[in-house]
Amino acid sequence: MRYESVIKAGESSTVEFKSSFNQEVIEAVGAFANKHGGVIFVGLRSLCRSPMLKS
């Protein structure tokens, strides 16, 4: 899986961005576990503007 392309595509039913590890991350893990799985990126905001990615 190429994480850069997943991040650029943005959030979806199987991709979540969380700015920090907190209760929301734990809830997202539970939700993904009860569905078809997914990927959670901790340290990214929903707008997908991160110093890790250079446009």
C-alpha positions as CSV (number, residue, x, y, z in Angstrom):
1,M,0.0,0.0,0.0
2,R,1.3,3.4,-0.9
3,Y,0.5,5.6,2.1
4,E,1.1,8.8,0.2
5,S,-1.6,8.1,-2.3
6,V,-4.0,7.0,0.4
7,I,-3.4,10.2,2.3
8,K,-3.8,12.4,-0.8
9,A,-7.1,10.7,-1.5
10,G,-8.4,11.9,1.9
11,E,-10.7,10.4,4.4
12,S,-13.2,7.7,3.4
13,S,-15.2,4.9,5.0
14,T,-11.9,3.0,5.5
15,V,-9.4,5.9,6.1
16,E,-9.4,8.3,9.1
17,F,-7.0,11.1,10.0
18,K,-6.6,12.0,13.7
19,S,-4.4,14.9,14.9
20,S,-3.4,13.1,18.1
21,F,-3.9,9.8,19.9
22,N,-7.0,10.2,22.1
23,Q,-10.4,8.6,22.7
24,E,-11.5,9.3,19.1
25,V,-8.7,7.0,17.8
26,I,-9.9,4.3,20.1
27,E,-13.5,4.7,18.9
28,A,-12.3,4.6,15.3
29,V,-10.4,1.4,15.9
30,G,-13.5,-0.2,17.3
31,A,-15.6,1.0,14.4
32,F,-13.1,-0.3,11.8
33,A,-12.9,-3.6,13.7
34,N,-16.7,-4.0,13.5
35,K,-16.8,-3.3,9.8
36,H,-14.3,-4.2,7.0
37,G,-11.2,-2.7,8.6
38,G,-9.4,0.5,7.7
39,V,-6.4,2.7,8.2
40,I,-6.0,5.4,10.8
41,F,-3.3,8.0,10.4
42,V,-2.4,9.6,13.8
43,G,-0.7,13.0,13.4
44,L,-2.7,14.2,10.4
45,R,-5.6,16.5,10.3
46,S,-8.7,15.9,8.2
47,L,-7.7,18.6,5.7
48,C,-4.6,16.4,5.0
49,R,-2.1,19.3,5.4
50,S,0.9,17.7,7.0
51,P,4.6,18.7,7.0
52,M,5.3,15.1,6.0
53,L,3.8,15.7,2.5
54,K,5.2,18.3,0.2
55,S,3.0,19.5,-2.7
